């Protein structure tokens, strides 16, 4: 099966040896997103703004791949402070509707660029 590389200017450009997303068949693997503003490539300030930016970035990549966050079947969230998990849940409710994707939340020591939160996803789309 051929791999299709997905890229959009509406999410931060890849800052390493990876693609924003890779589509194989009906499955799209979305790379981890941190709270970078795609226009400035700077990290937004504070946990609340970073969570919103992470989901905005994931949504932009999902749409560039021909889907939406409603097509996400698996979501991984990485937090430098698991005390922020309730904020992630509150914000997710603005981006996802039932049936919700499967999810993992993992506490980590550090994230790229000093980010407080990162999320990646797997999405299934038709066509």
C-alpha positions in Angstrom: 0.0 0.0 0.0 1.2 3.5 -0.9 2.0 6.0 1.8 0.6 9.5 1.3 2.3 12.3 3.2 -0.1 14.9 4.6 1.0 18.5 5.2 -0.8 21.7 5.8 0.3 25.3 6.6 -2.6 25.5 9.1 -0.6 23.5 11.6 3.1 23.9 12.6 5.6 22.8 10.1 7.5 19.6 11.0 10.6 20.6 13.0 12.3 17.3 12.7 12.6 14.2 10.7 8.8 13.5 10.5 5.7 14.3 8.6 2.6 16.0 10.0 0.7 12.9 9.1 1.0 9.8 7.0 -2.0 8.1 5.3 -1.9 4.4 4.5 -5.2 3.1 3.0 -8.0 4.5 5.2 -5.8 5.0 8.2 -4.1 8.3 9.0 -1.3 8.5 11.6 -1.2 12.1 13.0 2.2 13.1 14.5 2.3 14.6 17.9 1.3 18.3 18.2 2.4 20.7 20.8 1.0 24.2 21.4 2.9 25.9 18.6 1.2 28.7 16.7 1.6 27.7 13.1 2.1 31.3 12.0 4.9 32.2 14.4 6.1 28.7 15.3 6.2 29.9 18.9 4.8 28.1 21.8 1.6 29.8 23.1 1.6 30.8 26.8 0.0 28.7 29.6 -1.6 25.3 29.8 -5.1 26.3 28.7 -3.9 28.0 25.5 -1.5 25.1 24.8 -4.3 22.5 25.1 -6.5 24.5 22.7 -3.6 25.0 20.3 -2.8 21.3 20.3 -6.4 20.3 19.4 -6.6 23.1 16.8 -3.3 21.8 15.2 -4.6 18.2 15.2 -7.9 19.4 13.7 -6.0 21.2 10.9 -3.9 18.1 10.1 -7.0 15.8 10.2 -8.8 18.1 7.8 -5.8 18.2 5.5 -5.9 14.4 5.4 -9.6 14.5 4.3 -11.1 13.8 7.7 -12.1 15.5 10.9 -11.5 14.9 14.6 -14.7 12.9 14.5 -12.8 10.3 12.6 -10.1 9.9 15.3 -10.2 6.4 16.8 -7.2 6.7 19.1 -5.7 9.7 20.9 -2.6 9.8 23.0 -2.1 12.8 25.4 1.2 13.5 27.0 1.3 15.9 30.0 4.3 17.2 32.0 1.8 17.5 35.0 -1.1 15.0 35.2 -2.8 17.6 37.4 -3.8 19.3 34.1 -5.7 16.2 33.0 -9.1 17.7 34.0 -8.4 20.7 31.8 -7.7 18.3 28.9 -11.0 16.6 29.4 -12.9 20.0 29.5 -11.2 21.1 26.3 -11.7 17.8 24.6 -15.5 18.2 25.0 -15.2 21.2 22.7 -13.5 19.2 20.0 -14.9 15.6 20.2 -18.4 14.2 20.4 -19.6 10.8 21.4 -18.6 8.2 20.5 -15.3 9.4 21.9 -12.0 7.9 20.6 -10.0 5.5 22.7 -7.4 7.5 24.6 -4.3 7.2 26.8 -3.0 10.0 29.0 0.7 9.7 30.0 2.7 11.8 32.5 6.1 12.6 31.1 9.2 14.4 32.4 9.5 16.8 29.5 8.2 17.6 26.0 9.8 19.4 23.0 10.4 23.1 23.4 9.3 23.0 27.0 5.6 22.3 26.0 3.2 21.3 28.8 1.1 19.1 26.6 1.3 17.1 23.4 -1.1 14.8 21.6 -1.0 12.5 18.6 -3.8 10.5 17.0 -4.8 7.7 14.7 -7.7 8.5 12.3 -9.7 6.3 10.0 -11.3 7.9 6.9 -13.0 6.6 3.8 -11.5 7.1 0.4 
